[in-house]
Amino acid sequence: MDITKDPLIQKAYAIPRLRQHIVNKGTMYLYCDYAGFAERNVYGTAVCAVYNRTVRVAAKKLPIERDQGSIYGEMMAIVLSLETLADALLEHRPNNAVIYTDCSRISRLLAQDRFAHPQDEVGRNELLAALRDLHRRYPEVDVQIKYMRSHRKNNHLHRIAHNAARKAADAPII
């Protein structure tokens, strides 16, 4: 879906550091997020991908039957980002890709070998498998996963992913 007329995109264009991400031709930027509503048992992930003046949003309802925790959900959002990146690489050829997450523990989880919660290990394994698959298919593309920290504040591109994840969580199962 091309959403360049969205008011949040117009606001992002007005902020120089976000505008740079949107118009960049060398690096694709992907902002991902997870939304979970445990009381209703609905969960969703989304990604807002920007590259060369194009903004695309992908969202997916997670087919889980009970709350797996926000860390698991954030890892699934990164997996969706990697899938979205793989699809985009068929059309575009960026040299690099930066995936932004608002989960501060991702880098530690990727290197961890013991987990207090088994779902975190399952999520980590799915994420590592998606990274390996992308690297096997596109070894020339450097992919980085970064914690947003202060980059999240007033970040309209992340807000788009956040809103789409919430909408995906509430969507009916197809």
Backbone as numpy.savetxt, mean C-alpha at the origin, in Angstrom:
# Nx Ny Nz CAx CAy CAz Cx Cy Cz
-8.68 2.72 -11.65 -9.53 3.88 -11.65 -8.63 5.11 -11.65
-8.86 6.04 -12.54 -8.11 7.30 -12.59 -8.93 8.36 -11.86
-8.35 8.91 -10.82 -9.11 9.82 -9.97 -8.50 11.22 -9.93
-7.89 11.66 -11.00 -7.17 12.94 -10.99 -8.06 14.14 -10.69
-9.36 14.03 -10.80 -10.26 15.14 -10.50 -10.70 15.15 -9.04
-10.29 14.17 -8.26 -10.64 14.07 -6.85 -10.11 15.28 -6.09
-10.89 15.85 -5.17 -10.41 17.01 -4.40 -9.11 16.73 -3.62
-8.93 15.52 -3.15 -7.69 15.20 -2.45 -6.48 15.24 -3.38
-6.68 14.87 -4.64 -5.58 14.95 -5.62 -5.24 16.42 -5.88
-6.26 17.25 -5.97 -6.02 18.68 -6.18 -5.24 19.26 -4.99
-5.57 18.83 -3.78 -4.83 19.28 -2.60 -3.39 18.76 -2.62
-3.21 17.52 -3.08 -1.85 16.94 -3.15 -0.99 17.72 -4.14
-1.57 18.11 -5.27 -0.83 18.91 -6.24 -0.37 20.24 -5.65
-1.10 20.76 -4.68 -0.76 22.05 -4.08 0.41 21.95 -3.09
0.79 20.75 -2.70 1.90 20.56 -1.76 3.12 20.10 -2.56
4.19 20.90 -2.59 5.34 20.60 -3.45 5.91 19.19 -3.31
6.07 18.67 -2.08 6.67 17.33 -1.94 5.74 16.23 -2.49
4.44 16.43 -2.40 3.51 15.45 -2.97 3.41 15.61 -4.48
3.42 16.86 -4.95 3.39 17.09 -6.40 4.60 16.42 -7.06
5.77 16.49 -6.41 6.96 15.82 -6.95 6.73 14.33 -7.13
6.04 13.70 -6.20 5.75 12.27 -6.31 4.81 11.97 -7.48
3.85 12.85 -7.68 2.86 12.62 -8.73 3.48 12.77 -10.12
4.33 13.75 -10.32 4.87 14.03 -11.66 6.16 13.27 -11.95
6.70 12.57 -10.99 7.98 11.86 -11.13 7.90 10.77 -12.20
8.95 10.66 -13.02 9.00 9.63 -14.07 9.99 8.53 -13.75
10.80 8.68 -12.71 11.81 7.67 -12.39 11.38 6.73 -11.28
10.54 7.23 -10.36 10.13 6.44 -9.21 8.61 6.42 -9.11
8.06 5.24 -8.87 6.63 5.11 -8.60 6.46 5.09 -7.08
5.53 5.87 -6.60 5.25 5.94 -5.17 3.90 5.29 -4.91
3.88 4.43 -3.89 2.66 3.72 -3.53 2.38 3.94 -2.05
1.21 4.46 -1.75 0.78 4.72 -0.38 -0.27 3.68 -0.03
0.01 2.86 0.98 -0.94 1.80 1.29 -1.50 1.96 2.69
-2.66 1.35 2.92 -3.27 1.39 4.25 -4.22 0.21 4.42
-4.51 -0.03 5.68 -5.40 -1.12 6.11 -6.49 -0.51 6.96
-7.68 -1.04 6.84 -8.79 -0.63 7.71 -9.48 -1.89 8.22
-9.69 -1.95 9.50 -10.37 -3.10 10.09 -11.41 -2.64 11.09
-12.56 -3.27 11.02 -13.64 -2.99 11.94 -14.00 -4.31 12.62
-13.30 -4.62 13.71 -13.45 -5.92 14.37 -14.86 -6.15 14.88
-15.53 -5.10 15.33 -16.89 -5.27 15.86 -17.87 -5.74 14.79
-17.59 -5.42 13.52 -18.44 -5.88 12.41 -17.77 -6.99 11.63
-16.52 -7.29 11.98 -15.75 -8.35 11.33 -15.58 -8.10 9.83
-15.19 -6.86 9.47 -14.92 -6.50 8.08 -13.57 -5.80 8.01
-12.81 -6.11 6.95 -11.43 -5.64 6.83 -11.12 -5.34 5.36
-10.30 -4.32 5.14 -9.94 -3.98 3.77 -8.56 -3.35 3.68
-7.98 -3.42 2.48 -6.70 -2.78 2.21 -6.84 -1.95 0.94
-5.94 -0.98 0.81 -5.95 -0.15 -0.41 -4.57 0.43 -0.64
-4.37 0.84 -1.88 -3.12 1.50 -2.27 -3.45 2.62 -3.24
-2.74 3.73 -3.08 -2.80 4.86 -4.00 -1.43 4.92 -4.67
-1.38 4.63 -5.96 -0.12 4.61 -6.71 -0.03 5.84 -7.59
1.12 6.54 -7.51 1.32 7.75 -8.31 2.61 7.62 -9.10
2.50 8.03 -10.37 3.65 7.95 -11.27 3.34 8.71 -12.55
4.24 9.60 -12.95 4.15 10.28 -14.22 2.77 10.90 -14.47
2.31 11.68 -13.50 1.04 12.40 -13.57 -0.19 11.49 -13.58
-0.02 10.27 -13.17 -1.14 9.33 -13.09 -1.34 8.91 -11.65
-2.58 8.90 -11.22 -2.93 8.45 -9.88 -3.93 7.32 -10.02
-3.60 6.18 -9.43 -4.49 5.02 -9.50 -4.72 4.50 -8.08
-5.93 4.02 -7.84 -6.27 3.46 -6.54 -6.75 2.03 -6.75
-6.23 1.13 -5.92 -6.70 -0.25 -5.90 -7.09 -0.57 -4.46
-8.18 -1.28 -4.30 -8.65 -1.64 -2.96 -9.18 -3.06 -2.99
-9.11 -3.70 -1.84 -9.54 -5.10 -1.78 -10.07 -5.40 -0.38
-11.20 -6.07 -0.35 -11.75 -6.56 0.91 -10.95 -7.79 1.30
-10.50 -7.86 2.54 -9.74 -9.03 2.98 -10.71 -10.16 3.33
-10.47 -11.34 2.80 -11.38 -12.47 3.05 -11.01 -13.21 4.35
-10.98 -12.48 5.45 -10.68 -13.11 6.74 -11.93 -13.10 7.60
-12.03 -14.10 8.44 -13.26 -14.28 9.21 -13.18 -13.72 10.62
-11.97 -13.38 11.07 -11.84 -12.75 12.38 -10.64 -11.81 12.37
-10.61 -10.92 13.32 -9.56 -9.92 13.40 -8.19 -10.57 13.55
-7.28 -10.24 12.64 -5.90 -10.74 12.68 -4.94 -9.70 13.23
-5.43 -8.53 13.53 -4.60 -7.45 14.06 -4.16 -6.49 12.98
-3.82 -5.29 13.40 -3.48 -4.25 12.44 -2.14 -4.51 11.75
-1.21 -5.17 12.43 0.08 -5.44 11.81 -0.10 -6.40 10.63
-0.90 -7.44 10.83 -1.20 -8.36 9.73 -1.88 -7.59 8.59
-2.84 -6.75 8.93 -3.55 -5.98 7.92 -2.63 -5.05 7.14
-1.72 -4.40 7.83 -0.77 -3.51 7.14 0.14 -4.30 6.21
0.53 -5.51 6.62 1.35 -6.34 5.73 0.55 -6.74 4.48
-0.75 -6.99 4.65 -1.58 -7.32 3.49 -1.75 -6.10 2.59
-1.75 -4.91 3.16 -1.80 -3.69 2.35 -0.53 -3.55 1.51
0.61 -3.92 2.07 1.86 -3.87 1.32 1.85 -4.93 0.22
1.29 -6.10 0.51 1.17 -7.14 -0.52 0.32 -6.62 -1.68
-0.80 -5.95 -1.36 -1.63 -5.36 -2.42 -0.83 -4.32 -3.20
0.01 -3.56 -2.52 0.87 -2.58 -3.21 1.82 -3.27 -4.18
2.39 -4.38 -3.76 3.30 -5.12 -4.64 2.56 -5.69 -5.85
1.34 -6.17 -5.65 0.52 -6.67 -6.76 0.18 -5.52 -7.71
-0.17 -4.38 -7.16 -0.49 -3.20 -7.97 0.74 -2.73 -8.74
1.89 -2.76 -8.09 3.15 -2.39 -8.75 3.45 -3.34 -9.89
3.29 -4.64 -9.67 3.55 -5.63 -10.73 2.66 -5.38 -11.93
1.38 -5.07 -11.70 0.47 -4.77 -12.81 0.90 -3.49 -13.53
1.30 -2.48 -12.76 1.72 -1.20 -13.36 3.00 -1.34 -14.16
3.88 -2.27 -13.77 5.14 -2.44 -14.47 4.95 -3.01 -15.88
3.80 -3.57 -16.15 3.50 -4.02 -17.51 3.37 -2.82 -18.46
2.91 -1.69 -17.91 2.69 -0.49 -18.72 3.80 0.54 -18.54
4.22 0.76 -17.32 5.22 1.78 -17.00 6.55 1.09 -16.68
7.61 1.82 -16.78 8.94 1.28 -16.47 9.72 2.20 -15.53
9.24 2.36 -14.29 10.03 3.16 -13.35 11.30 2.39 -12.95
12.32 3.12 -12.56 13.55 2.50 -12.09 13.42 2.02 -10.65
12.60 2.73 -9.89 12.44 2.47 -8.47 10.97 2.52 -8.09
10.67 1.93 -6.94 9.34 2.04 -6.36 9.51 2.19 -4.86
8.75 3.12 -4.29 8.75 3.33 -2.85 7.34 3.08 -2.36
7.22 2.13 -1.44 5.93 1.81 -0.83 5.93 2.42 0.57
4.97 3.31 0.81 4.86 3.94 2.12 3.78 3.23 2.94
4.14 2.92 4.17 3.22 2.31 5.13 3.21 3.14 6.40
2.11 3.09 7.13 2.08 3.80 8.41 2.32 2.85 9.58
2.85 1.66 9.29 3.21 0.69 10.32 4.72 0.78 10.58
5.08 1.19 11.77 6.49 1.40 12.10 7.27 0.10 12.28
6.60 -1.03 12.42 7.28 -2.29 12.73 7.62 -3.14 11.52
7.29 -2.70 10.32 7.46 -3.53 9.12 8.90 -3.98 8.94
9.86 -3.10 9.01 11.25 -3.50 8.76 11.72 -4.53 9.78
11.31 -4.39 11.03 11.67 -5.40 12.04 10.99 -6.73 11.76
9.73 -6.69 11.35 9.00 -7.93 11.09 9.60 -8.72 9.93
10.09 -8.00 8.92 10.67 -8.70 7.77 11.93 -9.46 8.15
12.65 -9.01 9.17 13.89 -9.65 9.60 13.68 -10.61 10.77
12.53 -10.58 11.36 12.24 -11.37 12.56 12.09 -12.85 12.23
12.48 -13.73 13.19 12.28 -15.15 12.95 11.39 -15.81 14.00
11.00 -15.07 15.05 10.06 -15.58 16.05 8.95 -14.56 16.25
7.74 -15.07 16.43 6.58 -14.18 16.51 5.70 -14.56 17.69
5.22 -13.56 18.41 4.29 -13.78 19.51 2.91 -14.16 18.99
2.58 -13.64 17.80 1.26 -13.91 17.20 1.47 -14.64 15.88
0.92 -15.84 15.74 1.15 -16.61 14.51 0.68 -15.92 13.24
-0.35 -15.09 13.32 -0.83 -14.40 12.13 0.20 -13.41 11.60
1.05 -12.87 12.49 2.10 -11.97 12.04 3.14 -12.73 11.21
3.43 -13.96 11.60 4.37 -14.77 10.82 3.77 -15.13 9.46
2.48 -15.46 9.45 1.79 -15.76 8.19 1.83 -14.54 7.27
1.52 -13.37 7.82 1.55 -12.13 7.03 2.94 -11.83 6.52
3.94 -12.00 7.38 5.33 -11.76 6.96 5.72 -12.70 5.83
5.33 -13.97 5.94 5.67 -14.94 4.89 4.99 -14.60 3.56
3.74 -14.14 3.62 3.05 -13.72 2.39 3.74 -12.50 1.78
4.14 -11.58 2.62 4.83 -10.38 2.15 6.18 -10.72 1.53
6.95 -11.57 2.17 8.25 -11.98 1.62 8.08 -12.72 0.29
7.05 -13.56 0.19 6.78 -14.28 -1.05 6.43 -13.31 -2.17
5.62 -12.29 -1.85 5.25 -11.28 -2.86 6.47 -10.48 -3.30
7.36 -10.15 -2.37 8.59 -9.44 -2.71 9.49 -10.29 -3.61
9.63 -11.57 -3.27 10.45 -12.47 -4.09 9.88 -12.60 -5.50
8.57 -12.74 -5.60 7.92 -12.89 -6.90 8.14 -11.64 -7.76
7.96 -10.47 -7.15 8.17 -9.23 -7.90 9.62 -9.11 -8.35
10.55 -9.44 -7.47 11.97 -9.34 -7.82 12.34 -10.35 -8.92
11.72 -11.52 -8.88 11.97 -12.53 -9.93 11.48 -12.03 -11.28
10.31 -11.40 -11.29 9.72 -10.92 -12.54 10.35 -9.63 -13.04
10.76 -8.76 -12.12 11.30 -7.45 -12.47 12.56 -7.17 -11.63
13.64 -7.87 -11.89 14.85 -7.70 -11.06 15.49 -6.31 -11.20
15.18 -5.60 -12.25 15.78 -4.29 -12.48 15.13 -3.17 -11.66
13.98 -3.44 -11.06 13.26 -2.41 -10.30 13.62 -2.53 -8.82
14.15 -1.45 -8.28 14.49 -1.39 -6.86 13.23 -1.01 -6.07
12.83 -1.86 -5.13 11.64 -1.62 -4.33 12.04 -1.38 -2.88
11.54 -0.27 -2.33 11.79 0.05 -0.93 10.46 0.16 -0.21
10.44 -0.31 1.03 9.26 -0.17 1.88 9.67 0.77 3.01
8.95 1.88 3.13 9.32 2.90 4.10 8.15 3.23 5.03
8.52 3.46 6.27 7.56 3.95 7.26 7.37 5.44 7.03
6.13 5.91 7.04 5.84 7.30 6.71 6.25 8.31 7.77
6.18 7.95 9.03 6.51 8.87 10.11 5.82 10.21 9.88
6.54 11.29 9.78 5.93 12.61 9.62 5.38 12.82 8.21
5.75 11.95 7.28 5.28 12.05 5.90 3.76 11.84 5.83
3.18 11.24 6.88 1.75 10.94 6.89 0.90 12.18 7.15
1.41 13.10 7.95 0.62 14.28 8.33 0.30 15.12 7.09
-0.98 15.41 6.93 -1.47 16.19 5.79 -1.07 15.58 4.45
-0.96 14.28 4.41 -0.61 13.60 3.16 -1.91 13.13 2.50
-2.31 13.84 1.48 -3.60 13.55 0.83 -3.55 12.25 0.04
-2.38 11.84 -0.41 -2.26 10.57 -1.13 -2.47 9.39 -0.18
-1.95 9.51 1.03 -2.21 8.46 2.03 -3.68 8.48 2.44
-4.26 9.66 2.53 -5.68 9.78 2.89 -6.56 9.08 1.85
-6.19 9.16 0.59 -6.93 8.47 -0.46 -6.90 6.96 -0.21
-5.71 6.42 0.10 -5.59 4.98 0.40 -6.39 4.63 1.65
-6.32 5.47 2.66 -7.04 5.24 3.91 -8.55 5.16 3.65
-9.07 6.14 2.92 -10.51 6.16 2.61 -10.91 4.95 1.78
-10.09 4.57 0.82 -10.40 3.41 -0.04 -10.38 2.11 0.76
-9.47 1.99 1.72 -9.40 0.78 2.55 -10.67 0.66 3.41
-11.12 1.77 3.96 -12.35 1.76 4.76 -13.56 1.38 3.89
-13.59 1.92 2.70 -14.69 1.61 1.77 -14.65 0.13 1.37
-13.46 -0.40 1.11 -13.32 -1.81 0.75 -13.76 -2.72 1.89
-13.44 -2.33 3.11 -13.84 -3.14 4.28 -15.36 -3.24 4.37
-16.04 -2.14 4.08 -17.51 -2.12 4.17 -18.21 -2.68 2.94
-17.46 -2.96 1.88 -18.07 -3.46 0.65 -18.63 -4.87 0.87
-19.71 -5.20 0.15 -20.24 -6.57 0.26 -19.26 -7.57 -0.36
-19.30 -8.78 0.16 -18.44 -9.84 -0.37 -18.98 -10.27 -1.74
-18.07 -10.33 -2.72 -18.49 -10.72 -4.08 -18.03 -12.13 -4.34
